[in-house]
């Protein structure tokens, strides 16, 4: 069994299921203890047929001599044995369904909690944690926890009841021989406890090695195009071979320890068999009351004890694995939610789109410098605003803060005149639509990707959004049109098509605030003009924020915010900035020169 903050509640949640399973298990264990007595009767009965005394062909049953014949064998042994076997089969089916089923349900519930937690965790968490490591939590570690829950309950109670009942019967037959047989068992348990602590450490090492291998594989498959383009297949193969060997070594070390433990168990069990046969034979020879049948019955009870004792050693190993895996799962479930609502935050019923940055200074967690430094500007409701600047100037950071991907100080960022920290995150995001730089697409159909933000979108609505982002004609050339399945992260379409599908998805939401983060960089200028024209005509009265590098993307907007090294250089429309901002003029001149050289 395994205990911890995140798993203890499931013992109560599935109490009835576990109780039924345990009752069936106890009933089966009791039935198993009836079998050795029947073996003993057969041995004593056969032995009585060989003798030549007055009780030849008779055996004592509860102090009464009865003839050992076929009628006795049929009524006292065969028929009861048949019903016992049927009962054991049905009981085992019941406890397996109940106990193992409860373990599977726990795995399901934990996986659901973990996924929900992952959705709540901030961008900061995912900047530190690797996807391969997280996937190993959802697979290997959860499977280990499930095994410890279901099988652990079964082994614990089976060892206690079956072992206890069998030991009671052994003591009632001969307490001296029972004590002799338990000495090696005590030594075995002591060795198992010592080895179990070492196994916990090695299981952690094994799981980490698997996580590293999974993460490397996932990253390599995602970047396979880059690997091929730079002809680095051999380099990646050698790196994978090293990680694979590291994973193999960790598994081999753990398997060696586990095998060593099993060898010790076998050694101790066989030594006990030697003790029982030696001392038991002496009792049969010296004590007329202790017959060969009694010795066979005693061996049968000890065979019932072997499984509980082996279960104890396996429980020690299982607990070592489960403890390590549960800790990894608990670390995820206990991971702090850095970005969350204040206790007094209230939802908003409507957002018109006025955004104000008031002396905002922000540094990404773990960074060495401020991404934004004392930034102030105002975006009026319904304005089309462009944000431009060099790479690393803080443009994407502005989008991250508006969407509350990170925390900001109180009284520094306002939406419709309200501090964003006084507004619930979900209600704020409900009125925003976002197209990120990487234009992430799901491995689903084009239609479902576009309608992702709208639960009950019609095909006509999807086509309308696709036309506004100038992607409808391209989709029409695909064999399955809007039912075309995207590859992982949208690898089956070009960069420009991916951008336009992402824009269509954002337009489907028809949000009060639309943020496009460098979302037309992969399309030609004509397509860019078409998309921007459609945005102006369809989003009148709604706030649109365009983050871009190209002047052509923002020069026709109501306002342009020029950033450099995390600071606002100037704010105004294209003409204003051309007349008074030297940095803006230099940027325009440089891009004009680049376009001319490109021609």
C-alpha positions in Angstrom: 0.0 0.0 0.0 1.0 3.6 -0.5 0.0 6.7 1.4 0.4 10.4 0.7 -1.5 13.7 0.7 -2.9 13.2 -2.8 -3.8 9.6 -2.6 -5.2 9.0 0.9 -8.6 10.4 -0.1 -9.1 7.7 -2.6 -9.2 5.0 0.1 -12.4 6.7 1.4 -13.7 7.5 -2.1 -13.6 3.8 -3.1 -14.2 2.4 0.3 -17.1 0.2 -0.6 -15.4 -1.2 -3.7 -12.3 -1.9 -1.6 -14.4 -3.5 1.2 -16.1 -5.9 -1.2 -12.8 -6.9 -2.7 -11.3 -7.4 0.8 -14.2 -9.6 1.9 -13.9 -11.7 -1.2 -10.1 -11.9 -0.6 -10.5 -13.0 3.0 -13.1 -15.6 2.0 -10.8 -17.0 -0.7 -7.9 -17.1 1.8 -10.0 -19.0 4.3 -11.0 -21.5 1.6 -7.3 -22.0 0.7 -6.5 -23.1 4.3 -9.0 -26.0 4.0 -7.1 -27.7 1.2 -4.0 -28.8 3.1 -6.2 -30.7 5.6 -7.7 -32.7 2.7 -4.2 -33.5 1.4 -3.4 -34.8 4.9 -6.5 -37.0 4.9 -5.5 -38.6 1.6 -1.9 -39.3 2.8 -3.1 -40.7 6.1 -5.8 -42.8 4.4 -3.4 -44.3 1.9 -0.9 -45.0 4.8 -3.7 -46.8 6.7 -4.3 -49.2 3.8 -0.7 -50.3 4.1 -0.7 -51.0 7.8 -1.7 -54.3 9.5 -3.0 -53.1 12.8 -6.6 -53.1 14.1 -7.3 -49.8 12.4 -6.2 -50.8 8.9 -8.1 -48.9 6.3 -9.4 -46.4 8.8 -8.5 -42.8 9.6 -9.4 -40.5 12.5 -11.7 -37.6 11.6 -12.3 -35.3 14.6 -11.4 -38.2 16.9 -13.8 -40.6 15.2 -12.4 -43.5 13.2 -13.9 -43.8 9.7 -13.3 -46.2 6.9 -11.1 -44.9 4.1 -12.9 -46.0 1.0 -14.2 -44.5 -2.3 -17.4 -43.4 -0.7 -15.3 -41.5 1.9 -13.0 -40.0 -0.7 -16.0 -38.9 -2.8 -18.0 -37.3 0.0 -15.3 -35.9 2.3 -12.6 -34.9 -0.3 -13.7 -34.8 -3.9 -17.1 -33.0 -3.6 -15.9 -30.4 -1.0 -12.7 -29.8 -3.0 -14.9 -29.2 -6.1 -17.0 -26.5 -4.3 -13.9 -25.0 -2.7 -12.3 -24.6 -6.1 -15.4 -23.0 -7.6 -15.7 -20.7 -4.6 -12.0 -19.7 -5.0 -12.4 -19.0 -8.7 -15.4 -16.8 -8.2 -13.8 -15.0 -5.2 -10.6 -14.3 -7.0 -12.6 -12.9 -9.9 -14.5 -10.6 -7.5 -11.5 -9.3 -5.6 -9.5 -8.7 -8.8 -12.3 -6.7 -10.3 -12.8 -4.7 -7.1 -9.2 -4.1 -5.9 -7.4 -3.8 -9.3 -10.4 -1.8 -10.6 -10.1 0.7 -7.7 -6.4 1.1 -8.7 -7.4 1.9 -12.3 -9.9 4.4 -11.1 -7.3 6.1 -8.9 -5.0 6.3 -11.9 -7.8 7.9 -13.9 -8.6 10.4 -11.2 -5.0 11.4 -10.6 -4.4 11.8 -14.3 -7.4 14.1 -14.5 -6.2 16.2 -11.5 -2.7 16.4 -13.0 -4.0 17.6 -16.4 -6.2 20.2 -14.7 -3.2 21.3 -12.7 -1.1 21.6 -15.8 -3.7 23.8 -17.4 -3.6 26.1 -14.3 0.2 26.4 -14.2 1.8 29.5 -15.6 4.2 30.0 -18.5 7.0 30.2 -16.0 6.5 26.6 -15.0 6.7 25.4 -18.6 9.8 27.4 -19.2 11.5 25.3 -16.6 9.9 21.9 -17.0 10.6 19.7 -20.0 7.7 18.0 -21.9 9.4 14.6 -21.8 9.6 14.7 -18.0 5.9 15.7 -17.8 4.9 12.8 -20.1 6.8 10.3 -18.0 4.7 11.4 -15.0 1.5 10.8 -17.0 2.6 7.3 -18.0 5.3 5.5 -16.0 4.8 7.2 -12.7 1.0 7.0 -12.7 1.1 3.3 -13.7 3.4 2.6 -10.8 1.1 4.5 -8.4 -1.9 2.6 -9.7 -0.1 -0.7 -9.2 0.9 0.2 -5.7 -2.7 1.1 -4.8 -4.6 -1.9 -6.2 -2.0 -4.6 -5.9 -0.7 -3.1 -2.7 -4.0 -3.4 -0.9 -4.4 -7.0 -2.1 -0.9 -8.0 -1.1 -1.1 -6.3 2.3 -4.4 -7.9 3.4 -3.6 -11.2 1.7 -0.3 -11.4 3.6 -2.0 -10.5 6.9 -5.0 -12.8 6.7 -3.7 -15.8 4.7 -0.3 -15.7 6.5 -1.8 -15.2 9.9 -4.4 -18.0 9.5 -1.8 -20.4 8.1 0.6 -19.6 10.9 -2.1 -20.2 13.5 -2.8 -23.6 12.1 1.0 -24.4 12.0 1.4 -23.3 15.6 -1.6 -25.5 16.6 0.1 -28.5 15.0 3.6 -28.0 16.3 4.8 -24.7 17.7 8.5 -25.7 17.8 8.7 -26.6 14.1 6.8 -23.4 13.3 9.4 -21.3 15.2 12.2 -23.0 13.4 10.6 -22.2 10.1 10.1 -18.6 11.0 13.8 -17.8 11.8 14.9 -17.6 8.1 11.8 -15.6 7.4 12.7 -12.9 9.9 16.1 -12.7 8.4 14.6 -12.4 5.0 12.3 -9.5 6.0 15.3 -7.7 7.6 17.3 -8.0 4.4 14.4 -6.8 2.3 13.9 -3.7 4.4 17.6 -2.8 4.0 17.6 -3.4 0.2 14.2 -1.6 -0.1 15.7 1.8 0.9 18.5 1.4 -1.7 15.9 0.5 -4.3 14.0 3.7 -3.7 17.1 5.7 -4.7 17.7 3.6 -7.8 14.1 3.8 -8.9 14.3 7.6 -8.8 17.5 7.4 -11.0 15.7 5.0 -13.4 12.7 7.3 -13.7 14.9 10.4 -14.3 16.8 8.5 -17.0 13.6 7.6 -18.7 12.4 11.2 -18.5 15.6 12.5 -20.1 15.3 10.0 -22.9 11.6 10.8 -23.5 12.3 14.5 -23.5 15.2 14.2 -26.0 13.1 12.0 -28.3 10.2 14.4 -28.2 12.4 17.4 -29.0 14.2 15.6 -31.8 11.0 14.5 -33.5 9.6 18.1 -33.2 12.8 19.5 -34.8 13.4 16.7 -37.3 13.3 19.3 -40.2 16.1 21.2 -38.6 18.1 18.1 -38.0 17.8 17.0 -41.6 18.5 20.5 -43.0 21.8 20.6 -41.1 22.6 17.0 -41.8 23.0 16.2 -38.1 21.3 12.8 -38.0 24.5 11.1 -36.9 25.1 13.7 -34.1 21.5 13.2 -32.8 21.8 9.4 -33.1 25.0 9.5 -31.0 23.3 11.7 -28.4 20.3 9.4 -28.3 22.6 6.4 -28.0 24.2 7.9 -24.9 20.9 8.7 -23.3 19.6 5.2 -24.2 22.6 3.6 -22.7 22.2 5.7 -19.5 18.5 4.5 -19.3 19.7 0.9 -19.9 22.3 1.2 -17.1 19.7 2.6 -14.7 17.3 -0.2 -15.5 20.0 -2.9 -15.2 21.1 -1.6 -11.8 17.6 -1.6 -10.5 16.9 -5.1 -12.0 20.1 -6.5 -10.4 18.9 -5.3 -7.0 15.4 -6.6 -7.6 16.8 -10.0 -8.7 19.1 -10.1 -5.8 16.2 -9.6 -3.5 14.3 -12.4 -5.2 17.3 -14.7 -4.9 17.4 -14.1 -1.2 13.7 -14.9 -0.9 14.2 -18.1 -2.8 17.2 -19.0 -0.6 15.3 -18.4 2.6 12.2 -20.3 1.5 14.1 -23.3 0.4 16.0 -23.3 3.7 12.7 -23.4 5.5 11.5 -26.4 3.4 14.7 -28.2 4.5 14.0 -27.4 8.2 10.4 -28.6 7.9 11.2 -31.8 6.1 14.1 -32.6 8.5 12.4 -31.8 11.8 9.0 -33.0 10.5 10.4 -36.4 9.5 11.8 -36.8 13.0 8.4 -36.0 14.5 6.7 -38.6 12.2 9.3 -41.2 13.4 9.2 -40.3 17.1 5.6 -39.2 17.6 2.8 -41.6 16.6 0.3 -38.7 16.8 2.2 -36.7 14.1 1.5 -38.7 11.0 2.8 -38.4 7.5 -0.5 -36.8 6.6 0.1 -34.2 9.3 3.5 -33.4 7.9 1.9 -32.9 4.4 -0.7 -30.7 6.0 1.9 -28.7 7.7 3.8 -28.3 4.4 0.6 -27.2 2.8 0.1 -24.5 5.4 3.7 -23.4 4.9 3.1 -23.2 1.2 0.2 -20.8 2.0 2.7 -18.8 4.1 5.3 -18.5 1.3 3.1 -16.2 -0.8 2.4 -13.8 2.0 6.1 -13.7 2.9 7.1 -13.1 -0.7 4.3 -10.6 -0.9 6.0 -8.7 1.9 9.3 -8.5 0.0 7.4 -7.5 -3.1 5.5 -4.9 -1.1 8.8 -3.5 0.0 10.0 -3.2 -3.6 6.6 -1.9 -4.7 6.5 0.7 -1.9 10.0 1.9 -2.9 8.9 2.4 -6.5 5.5 3.8 -5.5 6.9 6.2 -3.0 9.3 7.7 -5.5 6.7 7.9 -8.3 4.1 9.4 -5.9 6.6 12.1 -4.9 7.1 13.1 -8.5 3.3 13.2 -9.1 2.9 15.2 -5.9 5.5 17.7 -6.9 3.4 18.4 -10.0 0.1 18.6 -8.1 1.8 20.8 -5.5 3.5 23.1 -8.0 2.5 26.7 -7.1 0.1 28.5 -9.4 2.1 31.7 -9.9 -0.5 33.6 -11.9 -3.9 33.5 -10.2 -6.8 35.7 -9.2 -6.7 37.8 -6.1 -9.2 36.9 -3.4 -11.2 40.1 -4.1 -11.0 39.9 -7.9 -14.3 40.2 -9.7 -15.3 39.1 -13.2 -16.1 41.7 -15.9 -19.3 41.5 -18.0 -17.9 43.5 -20.9 -14.6 44.9 -22.1 -14.6 47.8 -24.6 -10.8 47.6 -25.0 -9.2 50.6 -23.4 -5.7 49.5 -22.2 -3.2 51.6 -20.2 0.3 50.8 -19.1 1.3 53.1 -16.2 5.0 52.9 -15.3 5.2 49.1 -15.9 8.5 47.5 -15.0 8.7 43.7 -15.6 11.3 41.1 -15.5 10.8 37.5 -16.5 11.4 35.0 -13.6 15.1 34.1 -13.6 16.1 36.7 -16.1 19.1 39.0 -15.6 17.5 42.2 -16.9 14.1 43.9 -17.2 12.0 43.1 -20.2 10.1 46.3 -19.7 11.3 49.3 -17.8 9.0 52.1 -16.7 6.7 51.7 -19.7 3.7 53.9 -20.1 1.2 54.3 -22.9 -2.5 54.4 -23.6 -4.5 52.4 -26.1 -8.0 53.8 -26.5 -11.0 51.6 -27.0 -11.6 50.8 -30.6 -8.1 51.9 -31.8 -5.9 49.9 -34.2 -2.4 50.1 -32.6 0.9 48.8 -33.8 3.9 47.9 -31.6 7.2 47.7 -33.3 10.8 47.5 -32.3 14.0 45.4 -32.6 14.1 41.8 -31.5 14.1 41.7 -27.7 12.7 45.2 -27.3 9.7 43.9 -25.2 7.0 43.7 -27.8 5.8 40.1 -26.9 6.1 41.0 -23.2 3.4 43.6 -23.7 1.0 41.0 -25.1 1.9 38.5 -22.3 1.0 41.1 -19.6 -2.3 42.2 -21.3 -3.3 38.5 -21.3 -2.1 38.1 -17.7 0.3 35.3 -18.6 2.5 36.8 -15.9 1.9 38.9 -12.7 2.2 42.6 -12.8 2.3 45.0 -9.8 -0.9 46.6 -8.7 -1.9 50.0 -10.2 0.3 49.6 -13.2 -1.8 47.9 -15.9 -5.5 48.9 -16.5 -8.2 47.6 -18.7 -11.2 49.9 -19.2 -9.9 51.9 -16.2 -9.8 48.9 -13.9 -6.6 47.4 -12.5 -6.1 44.0 -14.2 -5.4 42.5 -10.8 -9.0 43.4 -9.7 -10.4 41.4 -12.7 -10.6 37.6 -12.8 -8.2 36.2 -15.4 -10.7 34.0 -17.1 -13.2 36.9 -17.6 -10.5 39.1 -19.0 -9.3 36.5 -21.4 -12.8 35.8 -22.6 -12.9 39.2 -24.2 -9.4 38.8 -25.8 -8.2 36.9 -28.9 -4.6 36.1 -29.4 -2.3 35.0 -32.3 1.0 34.0 -30.8 4.4 34.1 -32.6 4.6 30.4 -33.0 1.1 30.1 -34.5 0.4 26.8 -32.7 -2.1 24.5 -34.5 -3.6 21.3 -33.1 -3.4 17.9 -34.7 -7.0 18.2 -35.9 -8.9 19.3 -38.9 -8.6 22.8 -40.3 -12.2 23.5 -39.4 -11.7 22.5 -35.8 -8.6 24.5 -35.5 -10.3 27.6 -36.8 -13.4 27.1 -34.6 -11.4 26.2 -31.5 -12.5 29.3 -29.5 -16.2 29.0 -30.4 -18.1 25.9 -29.2 -21.0 26.0 -31.6 -19.5 27.4 -34.8 -21.1 26.6 -38.1 -19.2 25.8 -41.3 -20.3 29.2 -42.7 -18.8 31.0 -39.8 -15.5 29.1 -40.3 -15.4 30.0 -44.0 -16.1 33.6 -43.3 -13.2 33.8 -40.8 -11.0 32.0 -43.3 -11.9 34.5 -46.0 -11.0 37.4 -43.7 -7.6 35.9 -43.1 -7.2 35.2 -46.9 -6.8 31.4 -46.4 -10.1 30.2 -47.9 -8.7 29.9 -51.4 -5.7 27.8 -50.2 -8.0 25.5 -48.2 -10.2 25.0 -51.2 -7.3 23.5 -53.1 -6.7 20.8 -50.4 -8.2 17.4 -51.2 -10.4 17.3 -48.0 -10.8 21.1 -47.8 -11.8 22.1 -44.3 -11.7 18.4 -43.2 -8.0 18.3 -43.9 -6.1 16.9 -40.9 -3.2 19.0 -39.7 0.1 17.3 -38.8 1.6 17.8 -35.4 1.8 21.5 -34.7 0.5 22.2 -38.2 3.6 20.8 -40.0 1.6 19.9 -43.1 1.0 23.5 -44.1 3.4 26.3 -45.0 4.4 29.0 -42.5 2.2 31.6 -44.2 -0.8 29.2 -44.2 -0.2 28.4 -40.6 -0.3 32.1 -39.7 -3.5 32.8 -41.6 -5.2 29.8 -40.1 -4.2 31.1 -36.7 -5.6 34.6 -37.6 -8.8 33.0 -38.7 -9.1 31.2 -35.4 -8.7 34.5 -33.5 -11.2 36.3 -35.8 -13.8 33.6 -35.1 -13.9 34.8 -31.5 -14.8 38.3 -32.5 -13.2 39.6 -29.3 -13.2 43.1 -28.0 -9.4 43.0 -27.9 -7.4 41.2 -30.7 -3.6 40.8 -30.3 -1.6 39.7 -33.3 2.0 39.0 -32.4 4.1 39.2 -35.6 1.4 37.2 -37.2 1.8 38.3 -40.9 5.6 38.0 -41.1 5.4 34.9 -43.3 3.0 36.2 -45.9 3.7 38.4 -48.9 2.9 42.1 -48.9 -0.2 41.8 -51.0 -1.7 39.2 -48.7 -0.7 41.4 -45.7 -2.6 44.3 -47.2 -5.7 42.1 -47.8 -5.7 40.8 -44.2 -5.1 44.3 -42.7 -7.9 45.8 -44.9 -10.3 43.1 -43.7 -9.3 43.8 -40.1 -10.0 47.5 -40.5 -13.4 46.9 -42.1 -14.6 44.1 -39.7 -13.2 45.3 -36.4 -14.5 48.9 -36.3 -15.0 50.0 -32.7 -12.9 47.1 -31.4 -9.3 47.3 -30.2 -6.7 45.6 -32.4 -3.0 45.4 -31.4 -0.5 44.5 -34.1 3.0 43.5 -33.0 5.3 43.6 -36.0 8.8 44.2 -37.3 7.8 45.5 -40.7 6.8 49.2 -41.0 4.3 48.3 -43.7 2.3 46.3 -41.2 1.7 49.2 -38.8 2.0 52.5 -40.8 -1.7 52.7 -41.6 -2.8 52.2 -38.0 -4.2 54.8 -35.6 -1.2 54.7 -33.3 2.3 53.2 -33.3 4.3 52.4 -30.1 8.0 52.2 -30.7 9.9 50.1 -28.2 13.7 49.7 -27.7 15.4 47.8 -25.0 12.2 47.5 -22.9 11.5 51.3 -23.0 9.0 53.4 -24.9 10.8 55.6 -27.4 7.8 57.3 -28.8 4.1 57.0 -29.5 2.1 58.4 -32.4 0.8 57.7 -35.9 3.2 57.2 -38.8 3.3 60.8 -39.8 3.9 62.0 -36.3 6.8 59.6 -35.7 8.3 60.4 -39.1 8.4 64.1 -38.2 9.8 63.9 -34.7 11.3 60.5 -34.0 14.8 59.9 -35.4 14.8 56.2 -34.4 11.6 55.6 -36.3 12.9 57.4 -39.4 16.1 55.3 -39.3 14.0 52.1 -39.0 11.9 53.2 -42.0 15.0 54.1 -44.0 16.7 50.8 -43.2 13.6 48.7 -44.2 13.2 50.7 -47.4 16.8 50.1 -48.3 16.4 46.4 -47.6 13.4 46.2 -49.8 15.2 48.0 -52.6 18.2 45.7 -52.4 15.8 42.8 -52.3 14.4 43.9 -55.6 
